[in-house]
Amino acid sequence: MIDSAVREKDGDWHIRLKVDPQYQSMLNAKNMSGQKGHLVLEPVCSNPVTQPDTIQEGSCVGFSQHLYTQSLLHRHVEAIGAYVNDTEHGWNEIHPVTSLSPL
């Protein structure tokens, strides 16, 4: 279930997903301490980019994703994408999300 979604300055969404019990192994200690026990989902290039380095890199030029809408907040969803460890923060996440569908 999606518990929260925040727009990031790099244009991504930062979504906290409460995973079903069978997916608890996707979480690590940093998910528990830094993300309140949630898996992070990051649909990319979904919002206006205001972060200077991202603007300079041009990461979202000519590309945008529209996978998340507010109607998904507090909904049970299926998320598909690259399951990675965010080495800057230490938690596990799906980044980028390539599909996000209500169940």
Protein Blocks (a to p, Z undefined) as FASTA:
>chain_A
ZZbdcddfkopacddddddfklmmmpcfklmmmnnopacdddehkbccfbfklmmnommg
oiacdfbcfklgopacdddddddddfknopacddddfbdcdZZ
